[in-house]
Amino acid sequence: MNDHHGVGQEAEEHRHRERYRPLALGGLVGLVAYAWWATSLRPFTWPSVVVVLATGVAAIAAGRLVPPRPAPPLPRPAGVAVWAGLAAALAAWELAAWLRHPRADNPTLSSLANDLLDWHPLRAAAFLAWVVATAALARR
Amino acid sequence: MTRTTILAGYAVIAAAAVLVQLVALRSGRLPTLAGAVRAVTRWPPVRWALVAGWLWLGWHVFARADL
């Protein structure tokens, strides 16, 4: 049996995507440019604090605006516990490093990230990823 | 502990995380990282605590101002 409704719906969805593709691309370019600018601000200054926090709040708001997704089936607690164990191990290892000095010989994740994120393109990419993850975390 | 030991520790934890993610993606016997996060963030207090922690992380990494 021919499902003409299905074919028509697919075509409509395709037209819808094509119509909004330039807008989506423009939004992406804008976000990348914003991330580049935001990470060009000097750290340890109020402009950088304000921009980062305001961006975080905006990302939370954007995440809340997205329609809630249907709740997936709950994984088994043992499976979640594996990830919790890894997170706890990371936190413990980080704490052990943080409590020791000098920092050069006892690197924390922050100190390692500092070296990597000195390169502006990587810093901007990391900022963009942080913004997207913030919105995703805040989403219902 | 030496610098090498500490870096090795981070590498072991990262490798374990990658392994768990691969097992989750291939066999489905474990949740992926996203699945685990989604599971614990069902509860609003946990979700908002994670969001607050994530905001702090952004401030720490990208602004690092002394307030």
N, CA and C atoms of all chains as a GROMACS GRO file, in nm:
protein
  621
    1MET      N    1   0.086  -0.119   0.000
    1MET     CA    2   0.000   0.000   0.000
    1MET      C    3   0.089   0.123   0.000
    2ASN      N    4   0.061   0.220  -0.088
    2ASN     CA    5   0.143   0.342  -0.093
    2ASN      C    6   0.108   0.433   0.023
    3ASP      N    7   0.210   0.474   0.096
    3ASP     CA    8   0.188   0.565   0.209
    3ASP      C    9   0.216   0.708   0.162
    4HIS      N   10   0.122   0.765   0.088
    4HIS     CA   11   0.143   0.899   0.034
    4HIS      C   12   0.161   1.002   0.144
    5HIS      N   13   0.091   0.976   0.258
    5HIS     CA   14   0.104   1.072   0.369
    5HIS      C   15   0.249   1.074   0.418
    6GLY      N   16   0.310   0.952   0.427
    6GLY     CA   17   0.448   0.944   0.474
    6GLY      C   18   0.543   1.019   0.380
    7VAL      N   19   0.521   1.000   0.248
    7VAL     CA   20   0.609   1.066   0.150
    7VAL      C   21   0.591   1.217   0.160
    8GLY      N   22   0.469   1.261   0.171
    8GLY     CA   23   0.440   1.404   0.181
    8GLY      C   24   0.500   1.464   0.306
    9GLN      N   25   0.492   1.388   0.415
    9GLN     CA   26   0.544   1.437   0.542
    9GLN      C   27   0.696   1.450   0.536
   10GLU      N   28   0.760   1.350   0.473
   10GLU     CA   29   0.906   1.356   0.459
   10GLU      C   30   0.948   1.477   0.379
   11ALA      N   31   0.873   1.502   0.271
   11ALA     CA   32   0.907   1.617   0.186
   11ALA      C   33   0.889   1.746   0.263
   12GLU      N   34   0.784   1.753   0.344
   12GLU     CA   35   0.758   1.872   0.424
   12GLU      C   36   0.871   1.894   0.524
   13GLU      N   37   0.912   1.785   0.588
   13GLU     CA   38   1.021   1.796   0.684
   13GLU      C   39   1.150   1.839   0.616
   14HIS      N   40   1.173   1.788   0.496
   14HIS     CA   41   1.292   1.826   0.422
   14HIS      C   42   1.289   1.975   0.387
   15ARG      N   43   1.173   2.022   0.343
   15ARG     CA   44   1.160   2.165   0.310
   15ARG      C   45   1.181   2.250   0.435
   16HIS      N   46   1.127   2.202   0.548
   16HIS     CA   47   1.141   2.273   0.676
   16HIS      C   48   1.288   2.286   0.712
   17ARG      N   49   1.363   2.175   0.698
   17ARG     CA   50   1.507   2.178   0.731
   17ARG      C   51   1.582   2.271   0.637
   18GLU      N   52   1.550   2.265   0.509
   18GLU     CA   53   1.618   2.349   0.412
   18GLU      C   54   1.592   2.496   0.439
   19ARG      N   55   1.469   2.526   0.481
   19ARG     CA   56   1.431   2.666   0.507
   19ARG      C   57   1.512   2.722   0.624
   20TYR      N   58   1.534   2.642   0.726
   20TYR     CA   59   1.601   2.690   0.846
   20TYR      C   60   1.751   2.661   0.847
   21ARG      N   61   1.802   2.596   0.742
   21ARG     CA   62   1.945   2.564   0.740
   21ARG      C   63   2.032   2.689   0.745
   22PRO      N   64   2.001   2.794   0.662
   22PRO     CA   65   2.086   2.915   0.670
   22PRO      C   66   2.084   2.977   0.810
   23LEU      N   67   1.967   2.973   0.875
   23LEU     CA   68   1.956   3.030   1.010
   23LEU      C   69   2.041   2.951   1.109
   24ALA      N   70   2.035   2.819   1.096
   24ALA     CA   71   2.114   2.733   1.186
   24ALA      C   72   2.263   2.755   1.164
   25LEU      N   73   2.302   2.766   1.036
   25LEU     CA   74   2.444   2.787   1.007
   25LEU      C   75   2.489   2.923   1.059
   26GLY      N   76   2.403   3.024   1.038
   26GLY     CA   77   2.436   3.156   1.089
   26GLY      C   78   2.449   3.157   1.240
   27GLY      N   79   2.359   3.085   1.307
   27GLY     CA   80   2.366   3.075   1.452
   27GLY      C   81   2.495   3.010   1.497
   28LEU      N   82   2.536   2.904   1.427
   28LEU     CA   83   2.659   2.834   1.462
   28LEU      C   84   2.780   2.925   1.445
   29VAL      N   85   2.783   2.997   1.332
   29VAL     CA   86   2.895   3.090   1.307
   29VAL      C   87   2.898   3.196   1.416
   30GLY      N   88   2.780   3.246   1.452
   30GLY     CA   89   2.772   3.347   1.558
   30GLY      C   90   2.824   3.295   1.691
   31LEU      N   91   2.787   3.170   1.722
   31LEU     CA   92   2.833   3.110   1.848
   31LEU      C   93   2.985   3.095   1.850
   32VAL      N   94   3.039   3.051   1.739
   32VAL     CA   95   3.185   3.033   1.730
   32VAL      C   96   3.254   3.169   1.747
   33ALA      N   97   3.200   3.270   1.681
   33ALA     CA   98   3.258   3.404   1.692
   33ALA      C   99   3.249   3.454   1.835
   34TYR      N  100   3.136   3.428   1.899
   34TYR     CA  101   3.117   3.470   2.037
   34TYR      C  102   3.217   3.399   2.128
   35ALA      N  103   3.233   3.269   2.108
   35ALA     CA  104   3.327   3.193   2.190
   35ALA      C  105   3.469   3.246   2.170
   36TRP      N  106   3.503   3.282   2.048
   36TRP     CA  107   3.636   3.337   2.020
   36TRP      C  108   3.657   3.467   2.096
   37TRP      N  109   3.553   3.553   2.091
   37TRP     CA  110   3.562   3.682   2.160
   37TRP      C  111   3.567   3.663   2.312
   38ALA      N  112   3.477   3.579   2.364
   38ALA     CA  113   3.468   3.560   2.509
   38ALA      C  114   3.599   3.508   2.567
   39THR      N  115   3.667   3.423   2.493
   39THR     CA  116   3.792   3.365   2.544
   39THR      C  117   3.912   3.454   2.512
   40SER      N  118   3.887   3.568   2.446
   40SER     CA  119   3.997   3.661   2.424
   40SER      C  120   4.006   3.760   2.540
   41LEU      N  121   3.903   3.763   2.625
   41LEU     CA  122   3.906   3.851   2.741
   41LEU      C  123   4.011   3.803   2.839
   42ARG      N  124   4.074   3.898   2.905
   42ARG     CA  125   4.180   3.862   2.997
   42ARG      C  126   4.123   3.795   3.122
   43PRO      N  127   4.173   3.677   3.160
   43PRO     CA  128   4.127   3.613   3.283
   43PRO      C  129   4.163   3.699   3.404
   44PHE      N  130   4.102   3.670   3.513
   44PHE     CA  131   4.124   3.744   3.638
   44PHE      C  132   4.079   3.889   3.627
   45THR      N  133   3.983   3.916   3.536
   45THR     CA  134   3.925   4.049   3.527
   45THR      C  135   3.773   4.035   3.535
   46TRP      N  136   3.706   4.143   3.577
   46TRP     CA  137   3.561   4.139   3.590
   46TRP      C  138   3.489   4.115   3.457
   47PRO      N  139   3.533   4.174   3.345
   47PRO     CA  140   3.465   4.142   3.218
   47PRO      C  141   3.461   3.993   3.188
   48SER      N  142   3.571   3.924   3.213
   48SER     CA  143   3.570   3.780   3.182
   48SER      C  144   3.476   3.706   3.276
   49VAL      N  145   3.471   3.744   3.403
   49VAL     CA  146   3.380   3.680   3.498
   49VAL      C  147   3.236   3.702   3.455
   50VAL      N  148   3.203   3.827   3.423
   50VAL     CA  149   3.066   3.861   3.386
   50VAL      C  150   3.025   3.787   3.259
   51VAL      N  151   3.113   3.787   3.160
   51VAL     CA  152   3.080   3.722   3.033
   51VAL      C  153   3.060   3.572   3.052
   52VAL      N  154   3.150   3.508   3.126
   52VAL     CA  155   3.140   3.363   3.145
   52VAL      C  156   3.012   3.328   3.223
   53LEU      N  157   2.986   3.399   3.331
   53LEU     CA  158   2.868   3.367   3.411
   53LEU      C  159   2.739   3.399   3.336
   54ALA      N  160   2.738   3.514   3.265
   54ALA     CA  161   2.618   3.549   3.188
   54ALA      C  162   2.593   3.446   3.077
   55THR      N  163   2.700   3.399   3.015
   55THR     CA  164   2.686   3.297   2.911
   55THR      C  165   2.633   3.168   2.971
   56GLY      N  166   2.683   3.132   3.088
   56GLY     CA  167   2.635   3.012   3.154
   56GLY      C  168   2.486   3.021   3.186
   57VAL      N  169   2.445   3.135   3.237
   57VAL     CA  170   2.303   3.154   3.270
   57VAL      C  171   2.218   3.149   3.143
   58ALA      N  172   2.267   3.211   3.036
   58ALA     CA  173   2.194   3.209   2.909
   58ALA      C  174   2.184   3.066   2.856
   59ALA      N  175   2.289   2.989   2.872
   59ALA     CA  176   2.287   2.849   2.826
   59ALA      C  177   2.186   2.769   2.907
   60ILE      N  178   2.178   2.795   3.037
   60ILE     CA  179   2.078   2.728   3.122
   60ILE      C  180   1.939   2.763   3.074
   61ALA      N  181   1.916   2.892   3.048
   61ALA     CA  182   1.784   2.936   3.002
   61ALA      C  183   1.750   2.870   2.868
   62ALA      N  184   1.848   2.863   2.779
   62ALA     CA  185   1.825   2.800   2.648
   62ALA      C  186   1.792   2.652   2.665
   63GLY      N  187   1.862   2.586   2.757
   63GLY     CA  188   1.835   2.446   2.782
   63GLY      C  189   1.695   2.423   2.837
   64ARG      N  190   1.648   2.513   2.920
   64ARG     CA  191   1.514   2.501   2.977
   64ARG      C  192   1.405   2.528   2.874
   65LEU      N  193   1.439   2.606   2.770
   65LEU     CA  194   1.340   2.638   2.667
   65LEU      C  195   1.314   2.521   2.574
   66VAL      N  196   1.414   2.431   2.562
   66VAL     CA  197   1.397   2.316   2.473
   66VAL      C  198   1.288   2.226   2.531
   67PRO      N  199   1.196   2.178   2.448
   67PRO     CA  200   1.090   2.092   2.501
   67PRO      C  201   1.149   1.970   2.572
   68PRO      N  202   1.088   1.930   2.684
   68PRO     CA  203   1.143   1.815   2.756
   68PRO      C  204   1.138   1.689   2.670
   69ARG      N  205   1.239   1.608   2.684
   69ARG     CA  206   1.242   1.484   2.608
   69ARG      C  207   1.178   1.373   2.691
   70PRO      N  208   1.126   1.270   2.625
   70PRO     CA  209   1.069   1.158   2.702
   70PRO      C  210   1.179   1.090   2.782
   71ALA      N  211   1.146   1.055   2.906
   71ALA     CA  212   1.246   0.995   2.994
   71ALA      C  213   1.284   0.857   2.943
   72PRO      N  214   1.412   0.833   2.920
   72PRO     CA  215   1.455   0.701   2.876
   72PRO      C  216   1.444   0.602   2.992
   73PRO      N  217   1.444   0.472   2.963
   73PRO     CA  218   1.439   0.376   3.074
   73PRO      C  219   1.561   0.393   3.163
   74LEU      N  220   1.537   0.375   3.294
   74LEU     CA  221   1.646   0.392   3.390
   74LEU      C  222   1.749   0.280   3.373
   75PRO      N  223   1.878   0.314   3.368
   75PRO     CA  224   1.978   0.207   3.366
   75PRO      C  225   1.985   0.138   3.502
   76ARG      N  226   2.047   0.021   3.505
   76ARG     CA  227   2.061  -0.048   3.633
   76ARG      C  228   2.152   0.032   3.726
   77PRO      N  229   2.119   0.036   3.855
   77PRO     CA  230   2.202   0.113   3.948
   77PRO      C  231   2.349   0.072   3.946
   78ALA      N  232   2.375  -0.056   3.924
   78ALA     CA  233   2.514  -0.101   3.921
   78ALA      C  234   2.592  -0.033   3.808
   79GLY      N  235   2.523  -0.011   3.696
   79GLY     CA  236   2.587   0.054   3.583
   79GLY      C  237   2.621   0.199   3.613
   80VAL      N  238   2.527   0.268   3.677
   80VAL     CA  239   2.551   0.408   3.716
   80VAL      C  240   2.662   0.413   3.820
   81ALA      N  241   2.667   0.312   3.907
   81ALA     CA  242   2.770   0.307   4.012
   81ALA      C  243   2.910   0.298   3.952
   82VAL      N  244   2.923   0.234   3.836
   82VAL     CA  245   3.054   0.226   3.771
   82VAL      C  246   3.104   0.365   3.738
   83TRP      N  247   3.016   0.446   3.679
   83TRP     CA  248   3.054   0.584   3.647
   83TRP      C  249   3.078   0.666   3.774
   84ALA      N  250   2.996   0.643   3.876
   84ALA     CA  251   3.016   0.714   4.002
   84ALA      C  252   3.151   0.679   4.062
   85GLY      N  253   3.189   0.553   4.051
   85GLY     CA  254   3.319   0.509   4.101
   85GLY      C  255   3.434   0.576   4.027
   86LEU      N  256   3.420   0.588   3.895
   86LEU     CA  257   3.524   0.654   3.817
   86LEU      C  258   3.534   0.802   3.855
   87ALA      N  259   3.419   0.866   3.873
   87ALA     CA  260   3.419   1.007   3.913
   87ALA      C  261   3.484   1.024   4.050
   88ALA      N  262   3.453   0.932   4.141
   88ALA     CA  263   3.511   0.938   4.275
   88ALA      C  264   3.662   0.916   4.269
   89ALA      N  265   3.706   0.825   4.185
   89ALA     CA  266   3.850   0.798   4.171
   89ALA      C  267   3.921   0.922   4.117
   90LEU      N  268   3.857   0.986   4.018
   90LEU     CA  269   3.917   1.107   3.961
   90LEU      C  270   3.926   1.217   4.066
   91ALA      N  271   3.818   1.235   4.142
   91ALA     CA  272   3.816   1.339   4.245
   91ALA      C  273   3.924   1.312   4.351
   92ALA      N  274   3.937   1.186   4.391
   92ALA     CA  275   4.036   1.151   4.492
   92ALA      C  276   4.178   1.174   4.441
   93TRP      N  277   4.202   1.135   4.316
   93TRP     CA  278   4.336   1.152   4.259
   93TRP      C  279   4.369   1.300   4.246
   94GLU      N  280   4.269   1.379   4.202
   94GLU     CA  281   4.287   1.523   4.187
   94GLU      C  282   4.317   1.586   4.324
   95LEU      N  283   4.245   1.542   4.427
   95LEU     CA  284   4.265   1.595   4.562
   95LEU      C  285   4.405   1.561   4.612
   96ALA      N  286   4.446   1.441   4.585
   96ALA     CA  287   4.581   1.398   4.629
   96ALA      C  288   4.688   1.485   4.562
   97ALA      N  289   4.668   1.518   4.437
   97ALA     CA  290   4.765   1.603   4.367
   97ALA      C  291   4.758   1.747   4.420
   98TRP      N  292   4.634   1.794   4.442
   98TRP     CA  293   4.615   1.933   4.486
   98TRP      C  294   4.678   1.960   4.622
   99LEU      N  295   4.677   1.858   4.708
   99LEU     CA  296   4.729   1.874   4.845
   99LEU      C  297   4.881   1.878   4.848
  100ARG      N  298   4.943   1.842   4.738
  100ARG     CA  299   5.088   1.835   4.736
  100ARG      C  300   5.146   1.954   4.658
  101HIS      N  301   5.269   1.986   4.684
  101HIS     CA  302   5.339   2.096   4.616
  101HIS      C  303   5.482   2.052   4.586
  102PRO      N  304   5.549   2.118   4.490
  102PRO     CA  305   5.499   2.226   4.403
  102PRO      C  306   5.405   2.175   4.294
  103ARG      N  307   5.329   2.268   4.238
  103ARG     CA  308   5.229   2.229   4.139
  103ARG      C  309   5.291   2.167   4.015
  104ALA      N  310   5.408   2.213   3.976
  104ALA     CA  311   5.474   2.159   3.856
  104ALA      C  312   5.499   2.009   3.870
  105ASP      N  313   5.530   1.966   3.993
  105ASP     CA  314   5.556   1.824   4.016
  105ASP      C  315   5.431   1.748   4.056
  106ASN      N  316   5.326   1.820   4.088
  106ASN     CA  317   5.200   1.757   4.131
  106ASN      C  318   5.084   1.821   4.056
  107PRO      N  319   5.076   1.795   3.927
  107PRO     CA  320   4.977   1.865   3.844
  107PRO      C  321   4.833   1.824   3.876
  108THR      N  322   4.748   1.925   3.883
  108THR     CA  323   4.605   1.900   3.891
  108THR      C  324   4.549   1.910   3.749
  109LEU      N  325   4.424   1.871   3.732
  109LEU     CA  326   4.362   1.883   3.600
  109LEU      C  327   4.359   2.028   3.555
  110SER      N  328   4.334   2.119   3.651
  110SER     CA  329   4.332   2.262   3.617
  110SER      C  330   4.466   2.308   3.563
  111SER      N  331   4.573   2.268   3.631
  111SER     CA  332   4.704   2.314   3.588
  111SER      C  333   4.741   2.254   3.453
  112LEU      N  334   4.698   2.132   3.429
  112LEU     CA  335   4.723   2.070   3.299
  112LEU      C  336   4.640   2.141   3.191
  113ALA      N  337   4.514   2.173   3.227
  113ALA     CA  338   4.427   2.240   3.130
  113ALA      C  339   4.481   2.380   3.097
  114ASN      N  340   4.537   2.447   3.197
  114ASN     CA  341   4.593   2.581   3.173
  114ASN      C  342   4.691   2.580   3.058
  115ASP      N  343   4.779   2.481   3.058
  115ASP     CA  344   4.880   2.474   2.952
  115ASP      C  345   4.815   2.453   2.816
  116LEU      N  346   4.717   2.360   2.812
  116LEU     CA  347   4.651   2.330   2.685
  116LEU      C  348   4.569   2.449   2.636
  117LEU      N  349   4.498   2.513   2.729
  117LEU     CA  350   4.403   2.617   2.689
  117LEU      C  351   4.469   2.752   2.666
  118ASP      N  352   4.600   2.757   2.676
  118ASP     CA  353   4.670   2.880   2.639
  118ASP      C  354   4.659   2.907   2.489
  119TRP      N  355   4.635   2.803   2.412
  119TRP     CA  356   4.618   2.818   2.268
  119TRP      C  357   4.476   2.860   2.241
  120HIS      N  358   4.458   2.978   2.185
  120HIS     CA  359   4.326   3.040   2.175
  120HIS      C  360   4.221   2.954   2.104
  121PRO      N  361   4.254   2.897   1.986
  121PRO     CA  362   4.151   2.815   1.920
  121PRO      C  363   4.100   2.701   2.008
  122LEU      N  364   4.189   2.638   2.082
  122LEU     CA  365   4.147   2.528   2.168
  122LEU      C  366   4.063   2.581   2.285
  123ARG      N  367   4.102   2.697   2.335
  123ARG     CA  368   4.028   2.759   2.444
  123ARG      C  369   3.886   2.794   2.399
  124ALA      N  370   3.875   2.851   2.278
  124ALA     CA  371   3.743   2.886   2.225
  124ALA      C  372   3.658   2.761   2.204
  125ALA      N  373   3.718   2.654   2.152
  125ALA     CA  374   3.645   2.529   2.130
  125ALA      C  375   3.598   2.471   2.262
  126ALA      N  376   3.685   2.476   2.362
  126ALA     CA  377   3.648   2.425   2.494
  126ALA      C  378   3.534   2.507   2.555
  127PHE      N  379   3.538   2.639   2.535
  127PHE     CA  380   3.432   2.725   2.587
  127PHE      C  381   3.300   2.691   2.520
  128LEU      N  382   3.304   2.672   2.388
  128LEU     CA  383   3.183   2.638   2.315
  128LEU      C  384   3.126   2.504   2.364
  129ALA      N  385   3.214   2.408   2.385
  129ALA     CA  386   3.170   2.277   2.436
  129ALA      C  387   3.110   2.292   2.575
  130TRP      N  388   3.169   2.378   2.658
  130TRP     CA  389   3.116   2.400   2.792
  130TRP      C  390   2.976   2.461   2.787
  131VAL      N  391   2.956   2.557   2.695
  131VAL     CA  392   2.825   2.621   2.682
  131VAL      C  393   2.720   2.518   2.640
  132VAL      N  394   2.753   2.437   2.541
  132VAL     CA  395   2.658   2.336   2.492
  132VAL      C  396   2.626   2.235   2.603
  133ALA      N  397   2.729   2.194   2.677
  133ALA     CA  398   2.707   2.097   2.786
  133ALA      C  399   2.622   2.160   2.896
  134THR      N  400   2.640   2.289   2.922
  134THR     CA  401   2.559   2.356   3.024
  134THR      C  402   2.412   2.352   2.986
  135ALA      N  403   2.384   2.383   2.859
  135ALA     CA  404   2.245   2.380   2.812
  135ALA      C  405   2.188   2.239   2.821
  136ALA      N  406   2.270   2.141   2.784
  136ALA     CA  407   2.223   2.002   2.787
  136ALA      C  408   2.195   1.956   2.930
  137LEU      N  409   2.280   1.997   3.024
  137LEU     CA  410   2.260   1.958   3.165
  137LEU      C  411   2.134   2.019   3.222
  138ALA      N  412   2.104   2.143   3.179
  138ALA     CA  413   1.988   2.214   3.235
  138ALA      C  414   1.858   2.166   3.172
  139ARG      N  415   1.868   2.096   3.059
  139ARG     CA  416   1.748   2.052   2.987
  139ARG      C  417   1.672   1.951   3.069
  140ARG      N  418   1.538   1.961   3.060
  140ARG     CA  419   1.456   1.866   3.136
  140ARG      C  420   1.454   1.730   3.065
  141MET      N  421   5.478   1.088   4.560
  141MET     CA  422   5.433   1.067   4.421
  141MET      C  423   5.510   1.162   4.329
  142THR      N  424   5.551   1.112   4.216
  142THR     CA  425   5.619   1.197   4.119
  142THR      C  426   5.518   1.247   4.016
  143ARG      N  427   5.563   1.343   3.934
  143ARG     CA  428   5.476   1.397   3.829
  143ARG      C  429   5.431   1.285   3.735
  144THR      N  430   5.525   1.197   3.705
  144THR     CA  431   5.493   1.086   3.614
  144THR      C  432   5.386   0.996   3.674
  145THR      N  433   5.397   0.970   3.803
  145THR     CA  434   5.299   0.885   3.870
  145THR      C  435   5.161   0.949   3.865
  146ILE      N  436   5.156   1.079   3.891
  146ILE     CA  437   5.028   1.148   3.891
  146ILE      C  438   4.967   1.147   3.751
  147LEU      N  439   5.049   1.176   3.651
  147LEU     CA  440   4.998   1.175   3.513
  147LEU      C  441   4.951   1.035   3.474
  148ALA      N  442   5.025   0.934   3.519
  148ALA     CA  443   4.986   0.796   3.490
  148ALA      C  444   4.850   0.765   3.553
  149GLY      N  445   4.828   0.816   3.673
  149GLY     CA  446   4.700   0.795   3.740
  149GLY      C  447   4.585   0.854   3.661
  150TYR      N  448   4.603   0.977   3.614
  150TYR     CA  449   4.500   1.039   3.530
  150TYR      C  450   4.476   0.956   3.404
  151ALA      N  451   4.585   0.908   3.345
  151ALA     CA  452   4.574   0.830   3.221
  151ALA      C  453   4.498   0.700   3.244
  152VAL      N  454   4.523   0.635   3.357
  152VAL     CA  455   4.454   0.509   3.388
  152VAL      C  456   4.303   0.535   3.404
  153ILE      N  457   4.269   0.642   3.476
  153ILE     CA  458   4.127   0.673   3.496
  153ILE      C  459   4.062   0.706   3.362
  154ALA      N  460   4.131   0.784   3.279
  154ALA     CA  461   4.076   0.819   3.147
  154ALA      C  462   4.059   0.694   3.061
  155ALA      N  463   4.156   0.605   3.065
  155ALA     CA  464   4.147   0.481   2.987
  155ALA      C  465   4.030   0.396   3.036
  156ALA      N  466   4.011   0.391   3.167
  156ALA     CA  467   3.898   0.314   3.222
  156ALA      C  468   3.766   0.372   3.176
  157ALA      N  469   3.758   0.506   3.173
  157ALA     CA  470   3.634   0.571   3.128
  157ALA      C  471   3.606   0.540   2.981
  158VAL      N  472   3.710   0.545   2.901
  158VAL     CA  473   3.694   0.514   2.758
  158VAL      C  474   3.648   0.369   2.742
  159LEU      N  475   3.706   0.279   2.820
  159LEU     CA  476   3.670   0.137   2.812
  159LEU      C  477   3.523   0.117   2.851
  160VAL      N  478   3.482   0.179   2.959
  160VAL     CA  479   3.342   0.166   3.003
  160VAL      C  480   3.248   0.221   2.894
  161GLN      N  481   3.285   0.335   2.835
  161GLN     CA  482   3.200   0.393   2.731
  161GLN      C  483   3.191   0.301   2.610
  162LEU      N  484   3.302   0.240   2.573
  162LEU     CA  485   3.302   0.149   2.458
  162LEU      C  486   3.217   0.026   2.488
  163VAL      N  487   3.230  -0.030   2.608
  163VAL     CA  488   3.148  -0.146   2.646
  163VAL      C  489   3.000  -0.106   2.643
  164ALA      N  490   2.970   0.012   2.692
  164ALA     CA  491   2.831   0.059   2.693
  164ALA      C  492   2.777   0.072   2.552
  165LEU      N  493   2.858   0.127   2.462
  165LEU     CA  494   2.811   0.150   2.325
  165LEU      C  495   2.797   0.018   2.249
  166ARG      N  496   2.885  -0.075   2.275
  166ARG     CA  497   2.885  -0.199   2.197
  166ARG      C  498   2.788  -0.302   2.252
  167SER      N  499   2.786  -0.316   2.386
  167SER     CA  500   2.707  -0.426   2.441
  167SER      C  501   2.579  -0.379   2.508
  168GLY      N  502   2.575  -0.254   2.549
  168GLY     CA  503   2.457  -0.203   2.618
  168GLY      C  504   2.444  -0.254   2.761
  169ARG      N  505   2.543  -0.328   2.810
  169ARG     CA  506   2.533  -0.383   2.947
  169ARG      C  507   2.559  -0.276   3.052
  170LEU      N  508   2.625  -0.168   3.011
  170LEU     CA  509   2.648  -0.055   3.101
  170LEU      C  510   2.589   0.069   3.038
  171PRO      N  511   2.550   0.166   3.119
  171PRO     CA  512   2.502   0.292   3.059
  171PRO      C  513   2.621   0.371   3.005
  172THR      N  514   2.594   0.448   2.900
  172THR     CA  515   2.696   0.542   2.854
  172THR      C  516   2.708   0.654   2.956
  173LEU      N  517   2.807   0.740   2.941
  173LEU     CA  518   2.824   0.853   3.032
  173LEU      C  519   2.699   0.942   3.026
  174ALA      N  520   2.651   0.968   2.904
  174ALA     CA  521   2.532   1.050   2.890
  174ALA      C  522   2.412   0.985   2.957
  175GLY      N  523   2.400   0.854   2.943
  175GLY     CA  524   2.290   0.783   3.006
  175GLY      C  525   2.297   0.788   3.157
  176ALA      N  526   2.418   0.775   3.211
  176ALA     CA  527   2.434   0.782   3.356
  176ALA      C  528   2.402   0.921   3.408
  177VAL      N  529   2.447   1.022   3.336
  177VAL     CA  530   2.419   1.160   3.377
  177VAL      C  531   2.268   1.186   3.370
  178ARG      N  532   2.206   1.137   3.262
  178ARG     CA  533   2.062   1.158   3.248
  178ARG      C  534   1.987   1.088   3.362
  179ALA      N  535   2.038   0.970   3.402
  179ALA     CA  536   1.970   0.896   3.510
  179ALA      C  537   1.976   0.973   3.641
  180VAL      N  538   2.092   1.026   3.677
  180VAL     CA  539   2.102   1.092   3.807
  180VAL      C  540   2.039   1.231   3.805
  181THR      N  541   2.028   1.292   3.687
  181THR     CA  542   1.970   1.426   3.681
  181THR      C  543   1.818   1.422   3.666
  182ARG      N  544   1.758   1.302   3.680
  182ARG     CA  545   1.612   1.295   3.688
  182ARG      C  546   1.562   1.371   3.809
  183TRP      N  547   1.642   1.369   3.913
  183TRP     CA  548   1.602   1.437   4.036
  183TRP      C  549   1.650   1.581   4.034
  184PRO      N  550   1.556   1.677   4.036
  184PRO     CA  551   1.594   1.818   4.021
  184PRO      C  552   1.706   1.865   4.116
  185PRO      N  553   1.706   1.826   4.244
  185PRO     CA  554   1.817   1.873   4.328
  185PRO      C  555   1.954   1.829   4.276
  186VAL      N  556   1.961   1.706   4.226
  186VAL     CA  557   2.088   1.657   4.173
  186VAL      C  558   2.123   1.733   4.045
  187ARG      N  559   2.018   1.754   3.960
  187ARG     CA  560   2.043   1.824   3.835
  187ARG      C  561   2.098   1.964   3.861
  188TRP      N  562   2.034   2.035   3.954
  188TRP     CA  563   2.076   2.174   3.978
  188TRP      C  564   2.211   2.181   4.049
  189ALA      N  565   2.241   2.080   4.130
  189ALA     CA  566   2.374   2.076   4.192
  189ALA      C  567   2.481   2.054   4.085
  190LEU      N  568   2.451   1.966   3.990
  190LEU     CA  569   2.546   1.943   3.881
  190LEU      C  570   2.563   2.067   3.795
  191VAL      N  571   2.450   2.134   3.766
  191VAL     CA  572   2.457   2.257   3.685
  191VAL      C  573   2.540   2.363   3.757
  192ALA      N  574   2.518   2.375   3.890
  192ALA     CA  575   2.595   2.474   3.966
  192ALA      C  576   2.744   2.439   3.963
  193GLY      N  577   2.776   2.311   3.980
  193GLY     CA  578   2.915   2.268   3.973
  193GLY      C  579   2.976   2.294   3.837
  194TRP      N  580   2.895   2.272   3.733
  194TRP     CA  581   2.944   2.291   3.596
  194TRP      C  582   2.966   2.440   3.570
  195LEU      N  583   2.878   2.526   3.623
  195LEU     CA  584   2.896   2.671   3.611
  195LEU      C  585   3.027   2.712   3.680
  196TRP      N  586   3.049   2.656   3.798
  196TRP     CA  587   3.172   2.688   3.872
  196TRP      C  588   3.294   2.647   3.790
  197LEU      N  589   3.284   2.530   3.726
  197LEU     CA  590   3.397   2.482   3.647
  197LEU      C  591   3.428   2.579   3.532
  198GLY      N  592   3.322   2.628   3.466
  198GLY     CA  593   3.342   2.725   3.359
  198GLY      C  594   3.408   2.852   3.408
  199TRP      N  595   3.360   2.900   3.524
  199TRP     CA  596   3.420   3.019   3.583
  199TRP      C  597   3.567   2.992   3.616
  200HIS      N  598   3.594   2.876   3.673
  200HIS     CA  599   3.730   2.843   3.717
  200HIS      C  600   3.824   2.833   3.597
  201VAL      N  601   3.777   2.773   3.489
  201VAL     CA  602   3.864   2.749   3.374
  201VAL      C  603   3.878   2.874   3.288
  202PHE      N  604   3.766   2.944   3.265
  202PHE     CA  605   3.768   3.049   3.164
  202PHE      C  606   3.778   3.191   3.220
  203ALA      N  607   3.743   3.211   3.348
  203ALA     CA  608   3.750   3.345   3.405
  203ALA      C  609   3.850   3.352   3.519
  204ARG      N  610   3.842   3.254   3.608
  204ARG     CA  611   3.937   3.238   3.718
  204ARG      C  612   3.964   3.367   3.792
  205ALA      N  613   3.854   3.438   3.821
  205ALA     CA  614   3.874   3.563   3.894
  205ALA      C  615   3.862   3.535   4.043
  206ASP      N  616   3.930   3.615   4.122
  206ASP     CA  617   3.918   3.605   4.266
  206ASP      C  618   3.806   3.696   4.310
  207LEU      N  619   3.697   3.636   4.357
  207LEU     CA  620   3.581   3.716   4.397
  207LEU      C  621   3.588   3.750   4.546
   0.00000   0.00000   0.00000
